[in-house]
Amino acid sequence: MRNTLARAFQQTAGRMMGSTRRVTMEVPEHALSVHPFQEKSYQEGLDLQDECWKWRQEPDSMDSLLFLQHPHMYTFGKRGEDKHLLKSREELKGMGIALHESPRGGELTYHGPGQLVVYPIVSLRKLGIGPREYVERLEDVIIDTAKACGVEARGRINCRTGVWVEDRKLAAIGVRIARGVTTHGVAINVNTDLSYFDHIVACGIKDAKATSLHLERGNREFLEVDPMKEVSAIFGRVFGEHFGYRTIITRD
């Protein structure tokens, strides 16, 4: 049955990615399609989210979970301002760091190698939850993912978004919701070069320090095999549990 669902989903995904042939399928109740970890430019990530968001408007669709890694860049959310850059745009360009405007909520943040960016494309209406509960569940997913990696983290800190290890920020959250369907999501520092956070006031919090799973574990063995794929697998499992998906289809 699972293989049948996977084949049906792949056919429908082909239509979503540009095929003109319409394929009708019976989507299993409360199903989640998990995409494999990929390295993509920020624009490619935006385009992929947009395709999944458009597909999610159709009746024969399901929620999606995208795992990406981007090249070095800083992204401005809706509240992001140049005053949060600690170097000029010209200096950053000379360092090979791109700047992008983003339709997500939040302020200025960093994306780059060693950081896992997760984009859930989910229908909040189908889940029966509102934006605040959605963000709180995302925090819980990150916290439990970190715990599975041997790191104790916490969220729901007054006036401070994201997930923290004591006073060090492990993960950022910035989402967009349109027609009841989410895009954008979370950025988890796995084995990130944290020096890139020195050039910005991340998320508008002046005294915040960044950290990573690798740093908090003291460089222990767990994250030495294939850290991005390992953390992606853990996050996908925990996400499915927290949001109550009955069927999870892993795409090849």
C-alpha positions as CSV (number, residue, x, y, z in Angstrom):
1,M,0.0,0.0,0.0
2,R,2.8,2.4,0.9
3,N,4.6,1.8,-2.4
4,T,1.3,2.4,-4.3
5,L,0.9,5.7,-2.5
6,A,4.5,6.6,-3.2
7,R,4.1,5.9,-6.9
8,A,0.8,7.9,-7.0
9,F,2.4,10.8,-5.3
10,Q,5.4,10.8,-7.7
11,Q,3.0,11.0,-10.6
12,T,1.2,13.9,-9.0
13,A,4.5,15.6,-8.1
14,G,5.4,15.4,-11.8
15,R,2.3,17.4,-12.7
16,M,3.2,19.8,-9.9
17,M,6.6,20.4,-11.3
18,G,5.3,21.3,-14.8
19,S,3.7,18.3,-16.5
20,T,0.6,19.2,-18.4
21,R,-1.0,15.8,-17.8
22,R,-3.5,15.8,-14.9
23,V,-3.3,12.8,-12.6
24,T,-6.1,12.1,-10.2
25,M,-5.2,10.3,-7.0
26,E,-6.9,9.6,-3.7
27,V,-4.8,11.3,-1.1
28,P,-4.5,9.4,2.2
29,E,-6.0,11.3,5.1
30,H,-3.6,13.6,6.9
31,A,-0.6,12.7,4.8
32,L,2.8,14.4,4.6
33,S,5.3,14.3,1.7
34,V,8.9,14.5,2.9
35,H,11.4,15.7,0.3
36,P,15.1,14.6,0.6
37,F,17.8,17.0,1.7
38,Q,19.1,19.2,-1.1
39,E,21.5,22.1,-1.7
40,K,19.8,24.9,-3.6
41,S,20.2,28.6,-4.1
42,Y,17.8,30.9,-2.2
43,Q,15.8,31.7,-5.4
44,E,15.5,28.0,-6.2
45,G,14.2,27.4,-2.7
46,L,11.6,30.2,-3.1
47,D,10.6,28.7,-6.5
48,L,10.2,25.2,-5.0
49,Q,8.1,26.5,-2.1
50,D,5.9,28.4,-4.5
51,E,5.3,25.3,-6.6
52,C,4.4,23.3,-3.5
53,W,2.2,26.1,-2.2
54,K,0.3,26.3,-5.5
55,W,-0.1,22.5,-5.6
56,R,-1.4,22.5,-2.0
57,Q,-4.4,24.7,-3.1
58,E,-5.7,21.7,-5.1
59,P,-7.9,19.0,-3.7
60,D,-5.6,16.1,-4.8
61,S,-2.6,17.3,-2.8
62,M,-0.9,16.9,0.5
63,D,1.4,18.8,2.9
64,S,5.1,18.9,2.1
65,L,8.3,19.1,4.1
66,L,11.4,20.5,2.3
67,F,15.0,20.2,3.6
68,L,17.5,22.6,2.1
69,Q,20.9,24.1,2.5
70,H,21.7,27.5,0.9
71,P,25.0,29.2,0.1
72,H,26.2,32.1,2.3
73,M,23.6,34.8,2.5
74,Y,21.7,37.2,4.7
75,T,17.9,37.4,4.2
76,F,15.7,40.3,5.3
77,G,12.3,39.4,6.6
78,K,9.4,41.9,6.6
79,R,10.9,43.8,9.6
80,G,14.5,43.5,8.4
81,E,16.5,46.7,8.1
82,D,20.0,47.7,6.8
83,K,20.8,49.0,10.3
84,H,21.1,45.4,11.4
85,L,24.0,44.9,9.0
86,L,27.4,45.5,10.7
87,K,29.2,45.7,7.4
88,S,28.3,47.6,4.2
89,R,26.5,45.9,1.4
90,E,29.6,46.4,-0.7
91,E,31.9,44.7,1.9
92,L,29.5,41.8,2.2
93,K,29.4,41.3,-1.6
94,G,33.2,41.3,-1.6
95,M,33.1,38.5,1.0
96,G,30.9,36.5,-1.3
97,I,27.8,36.9,0.8
98,A,24.5,37.5,-1.0
99,L,21.6,39.7,0.3
100,H,18.0,38.7,-0.3
101,E,14.6,40.2,0.5
102,S,12.2,37.6,1.9
103,P,8.4,37.6,2.3
104,R,8.7,35.7,5.6
105,G,8.1,37.3,9.0
106,G,10.9,38.4,11.2
107,E,14.0,40.5,10.6
108,L,17.6,39.7,9.4
109,T,19.2,36.3,9.6
110,Y,21.9,34.2,8.1
111,H,21.7,31.1,5.9
112,G,24.7,29.0,4.7
113,P,26.5,25.7,4.6
114,G,26.0,23.6,7.7
115,Q,22.6,25.2,8.5
116,L,19.5,23.1,7.9
117,V,16.6,25.1,6.5
118,V,13.2,23.4,6.7
119,Y,10.3,24.7,4.8
120,P,6.9,23.1,5.8
121,I,4.2,23.7,3.2
122,V,1.2,22.8,5.2
123,S,-2.5,23.7,5.3
124,L,-3.3,25.1,8.7
125,R,-7.0,24.7,7.9
126,K,-6.6,21.0,7.4
127,L,-4.6,20.7,10.6
128,G,-7.2,22.8,12.4
129,I,-4.7,25.1,14.1
130,G,-3.9,28.8,14.0
131,P,-0.6,30.7,13.4
132,R,0.4,30.9,17.0
133,E,-0.1,27.2,17.7
134,Y,1.7,26.4,14.5
135,V,4.8,28.4,15.5
136,E,4.8,26.9,19.0
137,R,4.6,23.4,17.6
138,L,7.6,24.2,15.3
139,E,9.5,25.3,18.4
140,D,8.6,22.0,20.1
141,V,9.8,20.0,17.0
142,I,13.1,21.8,17.0
143,I,13.5,21.3,20.8
144,D,12.8,17.5,20.5
145,T,15.1,17.3,17.4
146,A,17.9,18.9,19.4
147,K,17.2,16.6,22.3
148,A,17.5,13.6,20.0
149,C,20.9,15.0,19.1
150,G,21.9,15.2,22.7
151,V,21.3,19.0,23.2
152,E,18.9,20.5,25.7
153,A,17.2,23.5,24.2
154,R,14.1,25.7,25.0
155,G,11.7,28.1,23.3
156,R,8.9,30.5,24.3
157,I,11.3,33.0,25.7
158,N,9.7,36.4,26.3
159,C,10.3,38.7,23.4
160,R,12.8,36.3,21.8
161,T,11.8,34.1,19.0
162,G,13.4,30.8,18.0
163,V,15.0,28.1,20.0
164,W,17.8,28.6,22.5
165,V,20.5,26.8,24.5
166,E,20.7,29.0,27.6
167,D,21.5,32.5,26.1
168,R,22.7,31.1,22.7
169,K,20.4,30.9,19.7
170,L,20.3,27.5,18.0
171,A,17.5,28.0,15.6
172,A,15.4,30.8,14.0
173,I,11.8,30.7,12.9
174,G,10.2,32.9,10.2
175,V,7.0,31.9,8.5
176,R,4.6,33.2,5.9
177,I,0.9,32.1,5.7
178,A,-1.2,32.8,2.6
179,R,-4.7,31.3,2.0
180,G,-4.2,29.2,5.1
181,V,-1.0,27.5,3.7
182,T,2.4,28.0,5.2
183,T,5.8,28.7,3.5
184,H,9.2,29.4,4.9
185,G,9.9,27.9,8.3
186,V,13.0,27.2,10.4
187,A,16.8,27.4,10.2
188,I,18.8,25.1,12.5
189,N,22.5,25.5,13.0
190,V,23.9,22.0,12.7
191,N,27.6,22.5,12.0
192,T,27.5,26.1,10.8
193,D,30.4,28.5,10.6
194,L,29.1,30.8,13.3
195,S,31.5,33.6,12.4
196,Y,29.0,34.7,9.7
197,F,26.6,35.9,12.5
198,D,29.3,38.4,13.6
199,H,28.4,40.7,10.7
200,I,24.8,41.2,11.5
201,V,22.4,41.8,14.4
202,A,20.5,38.5,13.9
203,C,16.8,38.8,14.4
204,G,17.3,42.3,15.7
205,I,18.6,41.0,19.1
206,K,21.8,42.8,19.9
207,D,23.2,40.7,22.7
208,A,22.3,37.3,21.1
209,K,25.0,34.7,20.5
210,A,24.6,32.0,17.9
211,T,25.3,28.3,18.6
212,S,25.0,25.0,16.8
213,L,24.3,21.4,17.5
214,H,27.9,20.5,16.7
215,L,29.3,23.1,19.1
216,E,26.8,22.2,21.9
217,R,27.7,18.5,21.6
218,G,31.4,19.4,22.0
219,N,32.2,18.0,18.5
220,R,31.2,14.5,19.5
221,E,30.8,11.7,17.0
222,F,27.1,11.8,16.3
223,L,27.3,14.6,13.8
224,E,30.4,13.4,12.0
225,V,28.8,10.9,9.6
226,D,26.4,12.9,7.5
227,P,25.0,15.6,9.9
228,M,22.6,17.4,7.6
229,K,20.9,14.2,6.4
230,E,20.9,12.8,10.0
231,V,19.2,15.9,11.5
232,S,16.8,16.0,8.5
233,A,15.6,12.5,9.2
234,I,15.2,13.2,12.9
235,F,13.3,16.4,12.2
236,G,11.0,14.7,9.7
237,R,10.1,12.0,12.2
238,V,9.5,14.4,15.1
239,F,7.5,16.8,12.8
240,G,5.2,14.0,11.8
241,E,4.6,13.1,15.5
242,H,3.9,16.6,16.7
243,F,1.5,17.4,13.8
244,G,-0.2,14.0,13.9
245,Y,0.3,12.8,10.3
246,R,-1.0,9.3,9.7
247,T,0.9,8.7,6.5
248,I,4.4,9.9,5.7
249,I,5.7,9.5,2.2
250,T,9.4,9.9,1.7
251,R,10.4,11.0,-1.8
252,D,13.5,9.7,-3.5
